[in-house]
């Protein structure tokens, strides 16, 4: 895993990383007598003698790992020169949360992972991108869509899914395979919202037309709604793609009398 860190007085400070395509970890040296000291103020987690270049690399790493801008954490207006920002200010709660996140990452790496018995070497270590993967709120896509269904409605949730897919498809931000929408539909079906579940399954087939699992899920919903012909058609179509699915074949036989 690409990772950079600053060493200060024997302690290792993990930092989120510069371009994710860097092939090797970057070791940032401790500021010494021949290195200009910048005199940054209000640094509570990063080393107090960090150089300007090191600090800028760390900040760029944050923006890439979380898909954010400087104004997310710091007091300043987007589009204005950085010289106009009040970087030492703690007025934004996001900055305070970011510090706690850094402390959490540090504890995970230095305490919990370091204490694992029979740990492999080199050991896996956590960085910001491990969870965030380019988005500020590290949620699975099914959690995002499920929340939008509750807070808004199904139409809005489907629009949100399409928008997220258009923006992030091909990145590591979200899982756009068939699985997440199956999860959303399954939860809605369990809550008795068969119509809403069916809409998400139809959306899944739109993007994954060969998803036999989606067809079987739709077939089961049609069964529950008493729509036998539709269920039979979907079981047959799904079994053409996944003939080894015994449960689907048993349901089809039960509905057609063998």
C-alpha positions as CSV (number, residue, x, y, z in Angstrom):
1,X,0.0,0.0,0.0
2,X,1.4,3.4,-0.9
3,X,2.1,5.3,2.2
4,X,4.2,8.3,3.4
5,X,5.2,9.1,6.9
6,X,7.2,11.6,8.9
7,X,9.6,10.5,11.6
8,X,10.0,12.7,14.6
9,X,11.9,11.9,17.8
10,X,11.6,8.2,17.1
11,X,7.8,8.2,16.5
12,X,6.2,7.4,13.2
13,X,3.4,9.7,12.0
14,X,1.3,8.0,9.2
15,X,0.2,10.4,6.5
16,X,-2.4,9.9,3.8
17,X,-1.0,9.7,0.4
18,X,0.1,11.7,-2.4
19,X,-0.9,10.3,-5.7
20,X,-2.4,6.9,-5.3
21,X,-0.4,5.7,-8.3
22,X,2.9,6.2,-6.6
23,X,4.6,2.8,-6.7
24,X,6.7,3.1,-3.5
25,X,6.3,4.5,-0.1
26,X,7.9,8.0,0.4
27,X,10.0,8.6,3.5
28,X,9.9,12.2,4.5
29,X,13.1,13.1,6.5
30,X,13.0,15.0,9.8
31,X,13.9,18.6,9.5
32,X,17.5,19.2,10.5
33,X,20.0,22.0,10.9
34,X,20.4,22.4,7.1
35,X,16.6,22.5,6.5
36,X,14.6,25.6,6.8
37,X,12.1,25.5,9.6
38,X,8.8,27.1,8.7
39,X,7.4,27.9,12.1
40,X,3.9,26.5,11.5
41,X,1.5,27.1,14.3
42,X,-1.3,25.1,15.8
43,X,0.0,21.7,14.7
44,X,-1.4,19.2,17.2
45,X,-0.9,15.9,15.4
46,X,1.8,16.5,12.7
47,X,5.3,17.1,13.9
48,X,6.0,20.8,14.8
49,X,9.2,20.8,12.8
50,X,7.6,19.6,9.6
51,X,8.9,21.4,6.5
52,X,6.7,23.4,4.1
53,X,7.1,20.8,1.3
54,X,6.3,18.0,3.6
55,X,3.2,19.7,4.9
56,X,2.0,20.6,1.4
57,X,2.4,16.9,0.4
58,X,0.4,15.8,3.4
59,X,-2.4,18.3,2.5
60,X,-2.5,17.2,-1.1
61,X,-2.7,13.6,0.1
62,X,-5.8,14.6,2.1
63,X,-7.5,16.2,-0.9
64,X,-6.9,13.1,-3.1
65,X,-7.8,10.5,-0.4
66,X,-11.1,12.3,0.5
67,X,-11.9,14.2,-2.7
68,X,-12.0,17.5,-0.8
69,X,-10.5,21.0,-1.1
70,X,-8.5,23.2,1.3
71,X,-11.7,25.1,2.2
72,X,-13.3,21.9,3.5
73,X,-11.2,22.1,6.7
74,X,-9.6,25.5,6.7
75,X,-11.2,29.0,7.0
76,X,-11.0,30.5,3.5
77,X,-13.0,31.0,0.3
78,X,-12.7,28.5,-2.5
79,X,-11.1,30.1,-5.6
80,X,-9.2,32.7,-3.5
81,X,-5.4,32.7,-3.0
82,X,-4.2,30.4,-0.3
83,X,-2.5,33.4,1.3
84,X,-6.0,34.7,2.2
85,X,-6.8,31.5,4.3
86,X,-6.6,31.4,8.1
87,X,-4.9,28.0,8.3
88,X,-4.2,28.1,12.1
89,X,-7.9,28.7,12.9
90,X,-9.9,25.9,14.5
91,X,-13.3,27.5,13.7
92,X,-14.4,24.6,11.4
93,X,-15.6,21.4,13.1
94,X,-14.4,19.4,10.1
95,X,-10.8,20.3,11.0
96,X,-11.2,19.0,14.5
97,X,-12.7,15.8,13.3
98,X,-9.8,15.4,10.8
99,X,-7.4,15.6,13.7
100,X,-9.3,12.8,15.5
101,X,-9.3,10.7,12.4
102,X,-5.5,11.1,12.2
103,X,-5.1,10.0,15.8
104,X,-7.4,7.1,15.0
105,X,-5.2,6.0,12.1
106,X,-2.1,6.4,14.2
107,X,-3.6,4.2,17.0
108,X,-4.7,1.6,14.5
109,X,-1.2,1.3,12.9
110,X,1.0,1.8,16.0
111,X,-1.1,0.0,18.6
112,X,-3.7,-2.4,17.2
113,X,-2.0,-3.6,14.0
114,X,1.4,-3.5,15.5
115,X,0.2,-5.8,18.3
116,X,-1.2,-8.5,16.1
117,X,0.3,-11.9,16.9
118,X,2.3,-13.5,14.1
119,X,1.9,-10.4,11.9
120,X,3.4,-10.6,8.4
121,X,6.2,-8.4,7.4
122,X,5.8,-5.9,5.9
123,X,2.5,-5.5,7.6
124,X,-0.6,-3.9,6.2
125,X,-1.1,-0.4,7.4
126,X,-4.1,2.0,7.3
127,X,-4.2,5.3,5.5
128,X,-7.0,7.8,4.9
129,X,-7.6,6.3,1.4
130,X,-8.1,2.8,3.0
131,X,-11.7,3.8,4.0
132,X,-12.4,7.0,2.1
133,X,-11.3,5.9,-1.4
134,X,-11.8,9.4,-2.8
135,X,-15.0,10.5,-1.0
136,X,-15.3,12.5,2.1
137,X,-17.9,10.2,3.8
138,X,-16.7,6.6,3.7
139,X,-20.0,4.8,3.2
140,X,-20.9,1.8,1.0
141,X,-23.2,2.7,-1.9
142,X,-26.0,0.6,-0.4
143,X,-25.9,2.6,2.8
144,X,-26.0,5.9,0.8
145,X,-29.0,4.8,-1.3
146,X,-30.8,3.2,1.7
147,X,-30.5,6.4,3.6
148,X,-31.8,8.5,0.7
149,X,-34.8,6.2,0.4
150,X,-35.7,6.9,4.0
151,X,-34.9,10.6,4.0
152,X,-36.4,11.4,0.5
153,X,-38.1,8.7,-1.6
154,X,-37.4,6.0,-4.1
155,X,-37.3,8.3,-7.1
156,X,-34.7,10.5,-5.5
157,X,-32.7,7.5,-4.4
158,X,-32.6,6.1,-8.0
159,X,-31.5,9.5,-9.3
160,X,-28.8,9.7,-6.7
161,X,-27.5,6.2,-7.7
162,X,-27.4,7.2,-11.3
163,X,-25.5,10.4,-10.5
164,X,-23.0,8.6,-8.3
165,X,-22.4,6.0,-10.9
166,X,-21.9,8.6,-13.6
167,X,-19.4,10.4,-11.5
168,X,-17.5,7.6,-9.8
169,X,-17.8,4.5,-12.0
170,X,-14.4,3.1,-12.6
171,X,-12.9,4.5,-9.4
172,X,-12.5,2.8,-6.0
173,X,-15.1,5.1,-4.4
174,X,-18.2,2.8,-4.6
175,X,-19.1,-0.7,-5.6
176,X,-21.2,-0.6,-8.7
177,X,-21.4,-4.4,-9.2
178,X,-24.8,-6.1,-9.0
179,X,-24.5,-6.8,-5.2
180,X,-25.3,-3.4,-3.6
181,X,-28.7,-2.9,-5.3
182,X,-29.6,-6.5,-4.5
183,X,-28.9,-5.6,-0.8
184,X,-31.1,-2.5,-1.1
185,X,-33.9,-4.4,-2.7
186,X,-33.7,-7.2,-0.2
187,X,-34.0,-4.8,2.8
188,X,-37.0,-3.1,1.2
189,X,-38.6,-6.5,0.5
190,X,-38.1,-7.5,4.1
191,X,-39.8,-4.3,5.2
192,X,-42.8,-5.1,3.0
193,X,-42.0,-2.6,0.3
194,X,-42.2,-5.0,-2.6
195,X,-42.9,-2.3,-5.2
196,X,-39.8,-0.3,-4.2
197,X,-37.7,-3.4,-4.1
198,X,-38.9,-4.3,-7.6
199,X,-37.8,-0.9,-8.9
200,X,-34.3,-1.3,-7.6
201,X,-34.1,-4.8,-9.1
202,X,-35.2,-3.4,-12.4
203,X,-32.5,-0.7,-12.1
204,X,-29.9,-3.5,-11.4
205,X,-31.0,-5.3,-14.6
206,X,-30.6,-2.1,-16.5
207,X,-26.9,-2.0,-15.6
208,X,-26.4,-5.8,-15.3
209,X,-28.7,-7.4,-17.8
210,X,-27.1,-10.8,-17.3
211,X,-27.6,-10.9,-13.5
212,X,-29.3,-14.1,-12.8
213,X,-29.4,-13.3,-9.1
214,X,-31.4,-10.2,-9.8
215,X,-33.9,-12.2,-12.0
216,X,-34.3,-14.8,-9.2
217,X,-35.0,-12.0,-6.7
218,X,-37.6,-10.4,-8.9
219,X,-39.1,-13.9,-9.5
220,X,-39.5,-14.4,-5.7
221,X,-41.2,-11.0,-5.3
222,X,-43.6,-11.9,-8.2
223,X,-44.3,-15.1,-6.3
224,X,-45.2,-13.3,-3.1
225,X,-47.4,-10.9,-5.1
226,X,-49.2,-13.9,-6.7
227,X,-47.9,-13.1,-10.2
228,X,-47.0,-16.7,-11.2
229,X,-46.5,-16.2,-14.9
230,X,-44.0,-13.4,-14.4
231,X,-42.1,-15.4,-11.8
232,X,-41.9,-18.5,-14.0
233,X,-40.6,-16.4,-16.9
234,X,-37.9,-14.8,-14.7
235,X,-36.9,-18.2,-13.2
236,X,-36.5,-19.7,-16.6
237,X,-34.5,-16.7,-17.9
238,X,-32.2,-16.7,-14.9
239,X,-31.6,-20.5,-15.1
240,X,-30.5,-20.1,-18.7
241,X,-27.7,-18.0,-17.3
242,X,-27.1,-19.9,-14.0
243,X,-28.4,-23.4,-14.5
244,X,-26.7,-24.7,-11.4
245,X,-28.9,-22.7,-9.1
246,X,-30.8,-25.5,-7.3
247,X,-33.1,-23.3,-5.3
248,X,-34.3,-21.4,-8.4
249,X,-34.9,-24.7,-10.3
250,X,-36.9,-26.1,-7.3
251,X,-39.1,-23.0,-7.2
252,X,-39.6,-23.2,-11.0
253,X,-40.6,-26.9,-10.7
254,X,-43.0,-26.1,-7.9
255,X,-44.7,-23.4,-9.9
256,X,-45.0,-25.4,-13.1
257,X,-45.7,-28.8,-11.6
258,X,-42.4,-30.2,-12.5
